[in-house]
Amino acid sequence: MAFAYKKLEELKDTNKIVIVSGSNGAFSINSKIISETMSMPVINTSTHAGIGVRMQFEIYKDLLKKGDIIVFCPEYYSSQSRLYGEGALFRILSTYIPKAYLKMSAKQWRHTFKYIAPHFTESLKAINCKPFEGPYSARSINKFGDISYKRGPQEFKTTYNFKGNMDKETLSYYQYLHDYSKDHGLYLVYLPPCLNESNFFHQKNQIDSLTFFMEQNEIPFQADPYRYVFPDSLFFDTPYHMTTKGAELRTLVLIDDLKQLIDTNHF
């Protein structure tokens, strides 16, 4: 996060593509390919979904310039915990960008208050932790903000359960994102996250219902969610984290959708 913030400060007066997402964006997008194909700087701000959708945008919004393209592809979770954040919110803000606490709303503090004590308990345990290598190390983040650690497929049995709608506060924030972007001359591109086949088809009815719900509320996905479903063999350690090869394939789909949207909407 500190890297993305610094990079956005450097490019505050330059038009760019900014990726806003949970870890599906960090693990499953190759920003270098996007930058080379679109001939624009790309900054991937994606981080742990546990910081909440609200902070994924609020931290950086003052550094965005009229004409910037915001690729928004959060995970399918749609509860208040995914709007306001969980324990990871305090761990990440305290470690990388403490001044972002000033961006938290009163409602967000009320919702996340229960995570404060566990956060400090875990922080005390981690005081003597040594630097480590691997996909979850800060050292694995490249100059675009992607996880660059080389990763192949792993067997995992994670199964997610999604809701087929969105609570009122989360929906309200998504609508705010849409309105804020329009008012500030930002091009908000709302795309589905990637997901492995077994989880997608396990939750197909819920995802179809959520897609319909978003359309009814005039904030639809701007691409078919089925385009972002990939074989389990292209995933690393969760249903959202793709292998290095998988990230490249998902990126090509994203670029194709982005080009069509740019041509259609005259970005």
C-alpha positions as CSV (number, residue, x, y, z in Angstrom):
1,M,0.0,0.0,0.0
2,A,2.8,2.4,0.8
3,F,4.3,1.7,-2.6
4,A,1.0,2.3,-4.4
5,Y,0.4,5.6,-2.5
6,K,3.9,6.9,-3.3
7,K,3.6,5.9,-7.0
8,L,0.2,7.7,-7.2
9,E,1.7,10.8,-5.6
10,E,4.5,10.7,-8.3
11,L,1.9,10.4,-11.1
12,K,-0.8,12.7,-9.6
13,D,-0.7,14.9,-12.7
14,T,-0.4,12.1,-15.2
15,N,-3.3,10.1,-16.6
16,K,-3.1,6.4,-15.7
17,I,-4.9,3.2,-15.1
18,V,-5.5,2.4,-11.4
19,I,-6.5,-1.1,-10.3
20,V,-8.7,-1.2,-7.2
21,S,-9.4,-4.6,-5.7
22,G,-8.8,-7.1,-3.0
23,S,-6.1,-9.7,-3.4
24,N,-7.6,-11.2,-6.6
25,G,-6.2,-8.1,-8.2
26,A,-2.8,-8.4,-6.6
27,F,-2.3,-12.1,-7.4
28,S,-4.2,-12.4,-10.7
29,I,-3.4,-9.3,-12.8
30,N,-0.2,-8.6,-14.8
31,S,0.0,-4.8,-14.9
32,K,3.1,-4.8,-17.1
33,I,1.1,-6.4,-19.9
34,I,-1.7,-3.8,-19.4
35,S,0.7,-0.9,-19.4
36,E,2.5,-2.0,-22.6
37,T,-0.7,-2.8,-24.4
38,M,-2.6,0.4,-23.4
39,S,0.5,2.7,-23.5
40,M,-0.4,4.1,-20.1
41,P,1.1,3.9,-16.6
42,V,-0.6,1.3,-14.5
43,I,-0.7,1.3,-10.7
44,N,-2.1,-1.8,-8.9
45,T,-3.4,-0.7,-5.5
46,S,-4.9,-4.1,-4.8
47,T,-4.4,-5.6,-1.3
48,H,-6.0,-7.9,1.3
49,A,-9.8,-7.7,0.9
50,G,-10.0,-7.5,4.7
51,I,-9.3,-3.8,4.6
52,G,-12.7,-3.3,3.1
53,V,-13.9,-1.9,-0.2
54,R,-14.3,1.6,1.3
55,M,-10.7,2.0,2.2
56,Q,-9.5,0.4,-1.0
57,F,-10.8,3.6,-2.7
58,E,-10.8,6.3,0.0
59,I,-7.0,6.0,0.7
60,Y,-6.2,6.9,-2.9
61,K,-9.1,9.0,-4.3
62,D,-7.4,12.4,-3.6
63,L,-4.5,11.3,-5.8
64,L,-6.6,10.6,-8.9
65,K,-6.7,12.9,-11.9
66,K,-9.5,13.7,-14.3
67,G,-9.3,11.2,-17.1
68,D,-7.8,8.4,-15.0
69,I,-9.3,4.9,-15.6
70,I,-10.2,3.1,-12.5
71,V,-10.5,-0.7,-12.9
72,F,-12.6,-1.8,-9.9
73,C,-12.9,-5.5,-9.5
74,P,-13.6,-6.4,-5.8
75,E,-14.3,-10.0,-4.7
76,Y,-17.9,-11.2,-4.7
77,Y,-18.4,-10.7,-0.9
78,S,-21.1,-8.1,-0.4
79,S,-21.6,-7.9,3.4
80,Q,-20.7,-4.9,5.7
81,S,-17.5,-6.7,6.8
82,R,-16.3,-6.4,3.2
83,L,-17.4,-2.7,3.0
84,Y,-15.8,-1.5,6.3
85,G,-13.1,-4.1,6.8
86,E,-11.9,-6.7,9.3
87,G,-8.8,-7.3,11.4
88,A,-6.6,-7.0,8.4
89,L,-7.6,-3.3,8.1
90,F,-5.7,-2.4,11.3
91,R,-2.7,-4.6,10.5
92,I,-2.2,-3.2,7.1
93,L,-2.8,0.5,7.9
94,S,-0.6,0.4,11.0
95,T,2.2,-1.3,9.1
96,Y,2.2,0.6,5.8
97,I,0.1,3.8,5.9
98,P,-1.0,5.0,9.3
99,K,-2.2,8.3,8.1
100,A,-5.0,6.5,6.3
101,Y,-6.8,6.1,9.6
102,L,-7.9,9.7,9.1
103,K,-9.9,8.4,6.1
104,M,-12.1,6.1,8.3
105,S,-15.7,7.1,8.8
106,A,-17.5,7.0,12.1
107,K,-19.6,4.0,10.9
108,Q,-16.4,2.3,9.9
109,W,-14.9,2.8,13.4
110,R,-18.0,1.4,15.0
111,H,-18.1,-1.6,12.8
112,T,-14.4,-2.5,13.2
113,F,-13.9,-1.5,16.8
114,K,-14.1,-5.2,17.8
115,Y,-10.9,-5.9,15.8
116,I,-8.7,-3.4,17.6
117,A,-7.7,-5.5,20.7
118,P,-7.0,-8.7,18.7
119,H,-4.9,-6.6,16.3
120,F,-2.6,-5.3,19.0
121,T,-2.4,-8.8,20.6
122,E,-1.2,-10.2,17.2
123,S,1.1,-7.2,16.8
124,L,2.9,-8.0,20.0
125,K,3.3,-11.6,19.0
126,A,4.8,-10.5,15.7
127,I,7.5,-8.1,17.1
128,N,10.3,-10.6,16.7
129,C,9.2,-12.0,13.4
130,K,12.1,-12.1,10.8
131,P,11.8,-11.0,7.2
132,F,10.6,-13.9,4.9
133,E,10.4,-14.7,1.3
134,G,7.3,-15.9,-0.6
135,P,4.2,-14.6,-2.2
136,Y,3.0,-12.9,1.0
137,S,6.2,-11.0,1.5
138,A,6.3,-7.3,0.7
139,R,9.4,-8.1,-1.3
140,S,7.3,-10.0,-3.8
141,I,5.5,-6.8,-5.0
142,N,6.9,-5.5,-8.3
143,K,7.1,-1.9,-9.5
144,F,3.5,-2.0,-10.7
145,G,2.1,-3.3,-7.4
146,D,1.5,-6.9,-8.6
147,I,2.6,-10.0,-6.7
148,S,5.5,-11.1,-8.9
149,Y,6.4,-14.2,-7.0
150,K,6.5,-17.1,-9.4
151,R,3.7,-19.5,-8.5
152,G,2.3,-22.7,-9.9
153,P,-1.0,-24.5,-9.1
154,Q,-1.6,-25.9,-5.6
155,E,-4.4,-28.1,-4.4
156,F,-6.8,-26.4,-2.0
157,K,-10.3,-27.1,-0.8
158,T,-11.6,-23.6,0.0
159,T,-15.3,-23.1,-0.8
160,Y,-16.9,-19.7,-0.5
161,N,-20.5,-18.9,0.2
162,F,-21.8,-15.8,-1.4
163,K,-25.0,-13.8,-1.0
164,G,-27.1,-13.1,-4.0
165,N,-27.7,-9.5,-3.1
166,M,-25.9,-6.6,-1.3
167,D,-26.8,-4.9,2.0
168,K,-28.0,-1.3,1.9
169,E,-24.8,0.4,3.1
170,T,-22.6,-1.5,0.7
171,L,-24.9,-0.8,-2.2
172,S,-24.9,2.9,-1.2
173,Y,-21.1,3.0,-1.3
174,Y,-21.0,1.4,-4.7
175,Q,-23.4,4.0,-5.9
176,Y,-21.2,6.7,-4.3
177,L,-18.2,5.4,-6.2
178,H,-20.1,5.6,-9.4
179,D,-21.3,9.2,-8.7
180,Y,-17.9,10.4,-7.4
181,S,-16.1,9.1,-10.5
182,K,-18.6,10.8,-12.8
183,D,-18.4,14.1,-10.9
184,H,-14.6,14.1,-11.0
185,G,-14.1,13.0,-14.6
186,L,-12.8,9.5,-13.7
187,Y,-13.6,6.5,-15.9
188,L,-14.8,3.8,-13.5
189,V,-14.7,0.3,-15.0
190,Y,-16.6,-2.2,-12.8
191,L,-15.4,-5.7,-13.7
192,P,-16.0,-9.1,-12.1
193,P,-13.2,-10.7,-10.1
194,C,-11.6,-13.9,-11.3
195,L,-12.8,-17.1,-9.7
196,N,-12.0,-20.8,-10.1
197,E,-14.5,-23.0,-11.9
198,S,-15.4,-25.2,-8.9
199,N,-16.3,-22.2,-6.7
200,F,-18.1,-20.3,-9.5
201,F,-20.4,-23.2,-10.4
202,H,-20.9,-24.1,-6.7
203,Q,-22.2,-20.5,-6.3
204,K,-23.6,-19.9,-9.7
205,N,-27.2,-19.1,-8.6
206,Q,-25.9,-16.6,-6.0
207,I,-23.6,-14.9,-8.5
208,D,-26.3,-14.7,-11.1
209,S,-28.6,-13.2,-8.5
210,L,-26.0,-10.7,-7.5
211,T,-25.3,-9.8,-11.1
212,F,-29.1,-9.2,-11.6
213,F,-29.3,-7.2,-8.4
214,M,-26.5,-4.9,-9.5
215,E,-28.1,-4.4,-12.9
216,Q,-31.4,-3.5,-11.2
217,N,-29.6,-0.8,-9.2
218,E,-27.9,0.6,-12.2
219,I,-24.3,-0.3,-11.2
220,P,-23.8,-3.4,-13.4
221,F,-20.7,-5.4,-14.1
222,Q,-19.3,-4.1,-17.3
223,A,-18.4,-7.5,-18.5
224,D,-19.9,-11.0,-18.2
225,P,-18.7,-12.7,-15.0
226,Y,-18.5,-16.0,-16.9
227,R,-15.5,-14.5,-18.8
228,Y,-13.5,-14.4,-15.6
229,V,-14.0,-18.1,-14.7
230,F,-10.9,-20.2,-15.2
231,P,-10.0,-23.8,-14.6
232,D,-8.9,-24.8,-11.1
233,S,-5.5,-25.7,-12.5
234,L,-4.8,-22.0,-13.1
235,F,-5.1,-21.2,-9.4
236,F,-2.5,-21.0,-6.7
237,D,-3.7,-21.2,-3.1
238,T,-7.2,-19.7,-3.0
239,P,-10.2,-19.5,-5.4
240,Y,-9.1,-15.9,-6.2
241,H,-5.3,-16.2,-6.4
242,M,-4.2,-17.3,-9.8
243,T,-0.9,-18.9,-10.9
244,T,1.6,-16.7,-12.8
245,K,0.3,-18.2,-16.1
246,G,-3.3,-17.7,-14.9
247,A,-2.7,-14.0,-14.1
248,E,-1.5,-13.5,-17.6
249,L,-4.5,-15.1,-19.2
250,R,-6.9,-13.2,-16.9
251,T,-5.1,-10.0,-17.9
252,L,-5.7,-10.6,-21.6
253,V,-9.4,-11.0,-21.0
254,L,-9.4,-7.8,-18.9
255,I,-7.5,-5.9,-21.6
256,D,-10.0,-7.0,-24.2
257,D,-12.9,-5.8,-22.1
258,L,-11.1,-2.6,-21.3
259,K,-10.5,-1.8,-25.0
260,Q,-14.1,-2.5,-25.9
261,L,-15.3,-0.2,-23.1
262,I,-12.9,2.6,-24.1
263,D,-14.1,2.3,-27.8
264,T,-17.7,2.3,-26.8
265,N,-17.6,5.1,-24.2
266,H,-14.9,7.2,-25.9
267,F,-12.6,7.4,-22.9
